[in-house]
Amino acid sequence: TGIYDSLQASLARRFAAGLQVNVGYTWSKTIGYIENNDGPAVAALPYMERNRALRSFDIPHNLQITNIWELPLG
């Protein structure tokens, strides 16, 4: 009953001397039924879709930057 939509993009760039940089970005939205212990806010069956909202664990923006460097050892 939940919906997850996302846009994902990544970029990898290699430089001289064994250096590499990676960038990843995710834009997302998670929608589902309201999370409460008392039951749905609107209990009428024809209106159950009114209980949908952003989930509590929704993280809309995620940026990851990593780098790799080969050390000239051995």
CORVEN-V759582 format. One record per pair of residues at least 4 apart in sequence whose ideal C-beta (glycine too) atoms are under 7 Angstrom apart, sorted by the first residue. I is the first residue (numbers start at 1). GAP is how many residues later the second one is. D is the distance in Angstrom with one decimal. If there is no record, write none. Layout:
I|GAP|D, I|GAP|D
This chain:
1|31|6.2, 1|32|5.9, 2|28|6.7, 2|29|6.7, 2|30|3.6, 3|28|4.6, 4|24|6.7, 4|26|5.1, 5|23|6.6, 5|24|5.4, 6|20|5.7, 6|21|6.6, 6|22|3.7, 7|20|4.7, 8|18|5.0, 9|16|5.1, 10|12|6.9, 10|13|6.9, 10|14|4.4, 11|12|4.7, 12|8|6.7, 12|10|4.9, 13|7|7.0, 13|8|5.1, 14|6|4.9, 15|4|4.2, 18|51|6.0, 18|52|3.1, 19|48|6.9, 19|50|5.1, 20|47|6.7, 20|48|4.4, 21|46|4.9, 22|44|4.7, 23|42|5.3, 24|40|4.4, 25|38|5.3, 26|36|4.4, 27|33|6.4, 27|34|6.1, 28|32|6.1, 29|29|6.6, 29|31|6.3, 30|24|6.8, 30|25|4.4, 30|27|6.9, 30|28|4.4, 31|21|5.8, 31|23|6.2, 31|24|6.9, 32|20|6.6, 32|23|5.0, 33|18|5.1, 33|19|6.0, 34|6|6.8, 34|7|5.9, 34|17|4.9, 34|19|5.3, 35|21|5.8, 39|4|6.6, 40|8|6.7, 40|11|4.6, 41|10|5.8, 42|5|4.8, 42|8|4.5, 42|9|5.7, 54|4|4.8
